[in-house]
Amino acid sequence: MVNILHEGYGFGAPWIYDDLKEYIKPGHKVAVVAFSFRDAQVKNAEDWELIFGKEKSTAYPSIVDSFAVYGIPEENISFINYFTDTKETAVEKITNSDIIFFTAGLPDRMKDRIVEFGIYEVLLNHKGIAMGSSAGAVIQLADYHMSPDKDYAEFNYYKGIPYLKDFYLEVHYRNSDIQNASIKRIIKERGKRVYATAEGSSAVLVDNGNIKLIGDVKIFE
């Protein structure tokens, strides 16, 4: 399996293109798991459209335009809508796809909704490419953490989808005291390496266990 953990939706940018073009191909089909929204922002299908919909959101064109850089047309990209899809239609989109894309937002709520929707196992058993931004990156880890920020009042560990088990990821790294304290805590408590990715300019690529760091990634042992 190939896992791509990146920052932002601009994964068609020059800093990452040469590395990803070896994996993302024009004929690929993509299933976008758009379950990462905040409860306070999205309460119905109309709200979901404002975050992920084709006509009104910024996420939709950003994701579609980035895949277009690799030659993947819009018609090959299916968004899984929490409000209008069913388990059956979601499973069909996933099983017919070469790439699973997890959106940015709240990773713990995305995981909750994946389990609730009944698509956890089909995602876990997917053999193609899994990729995602921010929340969509950390959810690919068996265990991940969230540093305190506007969404998370305190440090905590969470369970993701266990594609990857050997490291932790500090996203949106700005060398802040809070982030550095979280990294030190992980190393002390879990004894694992932490990769810290800078916003919009870094990614971690894992190709069947082989790790490649792209852009501005810091390593903490």
C-alpha positions as CSV (number, residue, x, y, z in Angstrom):
1,M,0.0,0.0,0.0
2,V,1.0,3.6,-0.6
3,N,0.2,6.3,1.9
4,I,0.6,10.0,1.2
5,L,0.4,12.3,4.3
6,H,0.5,16.0,3.2
7,E,-0.4,19.5,4.2
8,G,-3.1,21.4,2.4
9,Y,-5.1,20.6,-0.8
10,G,-2.4,22.0,-3.1
11,F,-0.7,18.7,-3.8
12,G,-0.3,19.5,-7.4
13,A,2.3,22.1,-6.6
14,P,5.8,22.0,-8.0
15,W,7.4,21.1,-4.6
16,I,5.5,17.8,-4.5
17,Y,4.6,17.0,-8.1
18,D,7.7,15.2,-9.1
19,D,7.4,12.7,-6.2
20,L,3.7,12.0,-6.6
21,K,3.6,11.7,-10.3
22,E,5.2,8.3,-9.9
23,Y,2.1,7.2,-8.0
24,I,-0.9,9.3,-9.2
25,K,-1.7,8.3,-12.8
26,P,-4.2,9.8,-15.3
27,G,-6.4,6.7,-15.4
28,H,-6.9,6.5,-11.6
29,K,-10.3,6.9,-9.9
30,V,-10.6,8.7,-6.6
31,A,-13.0,8.4,-3.7
32,V,-13.0,11.4,-1.4
33,V,-14.1,10.7,2.2
34,A,-15.5,14.1,3.1
35,F,-16.5,13.2,6.7
36,S,-14.1,15.5,8.6
37,F,-16.4,18.5,9.1
38,R,-17.1,20.2,12.5
39,D,-20.5,19.5,14.0
40,A,-21.2,23.2,14.7
41,Q,-20.6,24.0,11.0
42,V,-22.4,21.2,9.3
43,K,-25.8,19.9,10.4
44,N,-27.4,19.0,7.1
45,A,-26.8,18.4,3.4
46,E,-26.9,22.1,2.6
47,D,-24.2,22.8,5.1
48,W,-22.1,20.0,3.8
49,E,-22.2,21.6,0.3
50,L,-20.7,24.8,1.7
51,I,-17.7,22.8,2.9
52,F,-17.2,20.2,0.3
53,G,-19.7,20.8,-2.5
54,K,-18.9,21.5,-6.2
55,E,-20.8,24.8,-6.5
56,K,-20.1,26.6,-3.2
57,S,-17.0,25.2,-1.4
58,T,-13.3,25.9,-1.8
59,A,-12.3,22.3,-0.9
60,Y,-13.9,20.8,-4.0
61,P,-12.1,22.8,-6.7
62,S,-8.8,22.7,-4.8
63,I,-8.9,18.9,-4.6
64,V,-10.2,18.4,-8.2
65,D,-7.7,20.9,-9.6
66,S,-4.8,19.3,-7.9
67,F,-5.7,15.9,-9.3
68,A,-6.1,17.5,-12.7
69,V,-2.4,18.3,-12.6
70,Y,-1.7,14.5,-12.7
71,G,-4.2,14.1,-15.6
72,I,-7.1,12.8,-13.5
73,P,-10.4,14.3,-14.9
74,E,-13.2,15.5,-12.6
75,E,-15.5,12.7,-13.7
76,N,-13.0,10.2,-12.1
77,I,-13.4,11.8,-8.7
78,S,-16.3,10.9,-6.4
79,F,-17.0,12.6,-3.1
80,I,-18.7,10.5,-0.4
81,N,-21.4,12.7,1.0
82,Y,-22.3,12.0,4.6
83,F,-25.9,13.1,4.2
84,T,-26.8,11.8,0.7
85,D,-24.8,8.7,0.2
86,T,-25.6,5.3,1.7
87,K,-23.3,2.6,3.0
88,E,-23.9,0.8,-0.3
89,T,-23.0,3.8,-2.6
90,A,-20.0,4.7,-0.4
91,V,-18.7,1.1,-0.6
92,E,-19.1,1.1,-4.3
93,K,-17.2,4.4,-4.7
94,I,-14.4,3.0,-2.5
95,T,-14.1,-0.4,-4.1
96,N,-14.1,1.2,-7.6
97,S,-11.3,3.6,-6.7
98,D,-7.5,3.5,-6.9
99,I,-7.0,6.4,-4.5
100,I,-8.8,7.1,-1.2
101,F,-8.6,10.8,-0.2
102,F,-9.3,11.9,3.3
103,T,-10.2,15.5,3.7
104,A,-8.9,18.1,6.3
105,G,-10.8,19.0,9.4
106,L,-11.4,16.9,12.5
107,P,-9.8,13.4,12.4
108,D,-11.6,12.0,15.4
109,R,-15.0,13.0,14.1
110,M,-14.1,11.7,10.6
111,K,-13.2,8.3,12.2
112,D,-16.5,8.3,14.2
113,R,-18.5,8.9,11.1
114,I,-16.6,6.2,9.1
115,V,-17.4,3.6,11.7
116,E,-21.0,4.8,12.0
117,F,-21.4,4.6,8.2
118,G,-20.2,1.1,8.2
119,I,-17.2,1.6,5.8
120,Y,-14.3,1.2,8.2
121,E,-13.5,-2.3,7.1
122,V,-13.6,-1.6,3.4
123,L,-11.3,1.4,3.9
124,L,-8.9,-0.7,6.0
125,N,-8.7,-3.4,3.4
126,H,-8.2,-1.0,0.4
127,K,-5.0,-2.0,-1.4
128,G,-4.4,1.1,-3.5
129,I,-3.3,4.6,-2.4
130,A,-4.5,6.4,0.7
131,M,-3.8,10.1,0.9
132,G,-5.0,13.1,2.8
133,S,-4.4,16.5,4.1
134,S,-3.9,17.4,7.8
135,A,-6.8,15.4,9.5
136,G,-6.7,13.2,6.4
137,A,-3.0,12.5,7.0
138,V,-3.2,11.7,10.7
139,I,-6.2,9.4,10.4
140,Q,-4.0,7.1,8.4
141,L,-2.0,6.3,11.6
142,A,-3.0,3.5,13.9
143,D,-2.4,5.9,16.8
144,Y,-2.2,9.7,16.5
145,H,-2.3,12.7,18.8
146,M,-3.7,16.1,18.6
147,S,-1.8,19.1,20.1
148,P,-4.0,21.7,21.9
149,D,-5.5,24.2,19.5
150,K,-8.8,25.9,18.8
151,D,-10.5,22.5,18.2
152,Y,-8.8,20.5,20.9
153,A,-8.5,21.9,24.4
154,E,-5.9,19.5,25.6
155,F,-3.4,17.0,24.3
156,N,-4.8,13.5,23.7
157,Y,-4.2,10.3,21.8
158,Y,-6.7,8.9,19.3
159,K,-7.2,5.8,17.2
160,G,-7.1,6.2,13.4
161,I,-7.2,3.7,10.6
162,P,-4.2,1.5,11.2
163,Y,-2.4,1.7,7.8
164,L,0.8,3.0,9.5
165,K,2.1,2.2,13.0
166,D,5.7,3.2,13.3
167,F,5.6,7.0,13.8
168,Y,3.5,10.0,14.9
169,L,2.8,13.1,12.9
170,E,2.7,16.7,14.1
171,V,0.8,18.6,11.4
172,H,0.9,22.4,10.7
173,Y,4.3,22.6,12.5
174,R,5.3,26.1,13.5
175,N,7.9,25.3,16.1
176,S,5.5,26.5,18.9
177,D,6.0,25.7,22.5
178,I,2.8,23.8,22.6
179,Q,3.7,21.6,19.6
180,N,7.2,21.0,20.9
181,A,5.8,20.0,24.3
182,S,3.5,17.5,22.5
183,I,6.4,16.1,20.5
184,K,8.5,15.6,23.7
185,R,5.6,13.9,25.4
186,I,5.1,11.4,22.5
187,I,8.8,10.5,22.5
188,K,8.8,10.0,26.3
189,E,5.5,8.1,26.5
190,R,5.4,6.2,23.2
191,G,9.1,6.0,22.3
192,K,8.4,6.6,18.6
193,R,9.7,9.0,16.0
194,V,7.7,12.1,15.2
195,Y,7.6,13.8,11.8
196,A,6.6,17.4,11.9
197,T,5.2,18.8,8.6
198,A,5.1,22.5,7.8
199,E,1.9,24.0,6.5
200,G,1.6,23.8,2.7
201,S,5.1,22.7,2.0
202,S,5.7,19.2,3.2
203,A,4.6,15.6,3.0
204,V,5.5,12.1,4.2
205,L,5.3,9.3,1.5
206,V,5.2,5.7,2.6
207,D,5.5,3.1,-0.1
208,N,5.0,-0.4,1.4
209,G,7.0,0.6,4.5
210,N,9.6,2.7,2.8
211,I,9.4,6.3,4.0
212,K,10.3,9.4,1.9
213,L,10.1,12.9,3.3
214,I,9.1,15.6,0.9
215,G,9.7,19.3,1.5
216,D,10.0,20.9,4.9
217,V,9.7,17.9,7.3
218,K,11.4,17.9,10.7
219,I,12.4,14.7,12.4
220,F,12.2,14.2,16.2
221,E,13.6,11.0,17.7
